[in-house]
Amino acid sequence: MSFELPALLWLETKHLRAELNFWLWAAGTDLDEARDVTERVYLAYLVVIVGAAVTACWLWILGLVVGAAQASSPQEAALLADLGRLIAGAALVLPATAAAAWTVRAAWRAPWIPSPPDVAWLTQQPVSIISWSAIELAKRIVVRAIAYTCAGYLVAAFALASAGGAPTLPSCLPYGATLGLACSAAYAIAWVIGITRLRLGRSRRLALTIVVLIGAAALVCVAAVLFTTCQNIALDLLHGNLVPLLGASIFFIAAILFAAVAARMLSPVALSSEAATNPSLYTVRRMAVYNPKAYRALTKSRREARRSPRIRMPRAQGSLAILARSSISLVRQIAVIPALIAAGALIAPLGAALLSGTLAQASTTAVILGGETGARILGAASWILLAINSSDAPRTLARVFIADTRNRFFREHLPVSTQVLFAWDVLPGLIVATLSSIAVSLCMEALGVSADKTFAFVLCAIALDVSFACIGALDVVDLMPKRVRLTCESATAILAVVIAAASALMPNAVPLAFWIGTVATATLAAVQLR
């Protein structure tokens, strides 16, 4: 133990010097370059300026808080007194909510992950994991204790000033110290969860996170139920009763001892496996000052590179390999899924309603829009405009097929025809759009639409989804020689006209009319892609 403390303090001094040197570099100086009198005077000047600025800011904030508690009328004084008691009681609930948030975060991402240089150095020294954990916990608790003590001091000053008292140091400090000790103890409990997370490894952190999340929710609920008790404790502290401060001190010491005992189950192997694999970030850390966006992107990419795949698809052979690749592309491109859902839940159902003549029947009954013929024309034209303005929907459904066809190197090595490639590539996206259309149809049935009409509506919407996929495939015809290219917009308009005309000729077999248009579109796509 006589060797552990100097070695750990030496390491923390090196870290503190590097951290201080980083911020001094941002201020225009450097500890390593401060060798002459001028540089040292400038360092002293920075220390004085920062100290004066911190003191001035604290006095300014304290003055604002006390000034906000001053009342100009008895009614306002009573309201501020009630508000002060409410804030004082709510602030004592903060340790419970902070403990809930910190424990959940520690269960998913441990609060203490040493860097590889530290692990490499300390594994060669006779330093125990308990001492190392205690030093790491101490420097974090000191920062949080100071921050929350200052916050509690401000809350106590507001509560005392709103009640007509004098916010002096002896009257406000017990409340602030109680809040600081309670929040520090909450962080020590989260530290224990973090050590458990390091001990279990990354593979079992999901189960630990779920358990901790349930416990955190229960803790927050208990704190909300005991809100009145927290208000009474706050009043006792503001009136000079130091029993809650003594209780917070005992709780803090118990949490520290619990964290020390929990550190005994941590092994150097666990720390080494959890050590950050991106030590090169230390070399580019200065980028965080002049280009913080690039530094955050670099940090995020390094963190994501360490993650293992959450979902592993089984190996596939033959044509199923194309389906597996298309499914993986759909899962990875999350931004594509809303477009597919919009195509299946908005564009296709509106097409089923407007092209089938539903609006025409309503207009005939109400004698508007020029009767049935005018309503059918207006409905078809409206849907054509909507579909053309949403022309990305067909291309989104056939996105993977278009990419595979335009990739000459990839396409020439596939032992399947273009039609088979199209069928497997569009299937995952088509399933998403079809499920969206079915969901909309089920909502219609829940609103009181008959089962027959709902089933016919589903068939019409699915027919439009399949037609969209075939229309999207026509976008690659420009790569094929001796093919007359038909744009997605033109094909959509022709499809709408064909379906509207067939629906008018077969009013009792509207789904058949939609599928006639779908078959015609699929035939055209098959001929063009041959």
URGI-V652941 format. One record per run of one state. SS is the DSSP state (2 for helix, 1 for strand, 0 for the rest). FROM is the first residue (numbers start at 1). TO is the last residue. If there is no record, write none. Layout:
ss-><SS & SS>
from-><FROM & FROM>
to-><TO & TO>
This chain:
ss-><0 & 2 & 0 & 2 & 0 & 2 & 0 & 2 & 0 & 1 & 2 & 0 & 2 & 0 & 2 & 0 & 2 & 0 & 2 & 0 & 2 & 0 & 2 & 0 & 1 & 0 & 2 & 0 & 2 & 0 & 2 & 0 & 2 & 0 & 2 & 0 & 2 & 0 & 2 & 0 & 2 & 0 & 2 & 0 & 2 & 0 & 2 & 0 & 2 & 0 & 2 & 0 & 2 & 0>
from-><1 & 2 & 28 & 37 & 69 & 74 & 92 & 94 & 109 & 115 & 116 & 123 & 129 & 163 & 169 & 201 & 205 & 226 & 227 & 239 & 243 & 266 & 268 & 275 & 276 & 277 & 279 & 285 & 287 & 291 & 292 & 306 & 319 & 333 & 334 & 356 & 358 & 367 & 371 & 390 & 392 & 398 & 399 & 407 & 408 & 413 & 418 & 447 & 451 & 480 & 488 & 506 & 510 & 529>
to-><1 & 27 & 36 & 68 & 73 & 91 & 93 & 108 & 114 & 115 & 122 & 128 & 162 & 168 & 200 & 204 & 225 & 226 & 238 & 242 & 265 & 267 & 274 & 275 & 276 & 278 & 284 & 286 & 290 & 291 & 305 & 318 & 332 & 333 & 355 & 357 & 366 & 370 & 389 & 391 & 397 & 398 & 406 & 407 & 412 & 417 & 446 & 450 & 479 & 487 & 505 & 509 & 528 & 530>
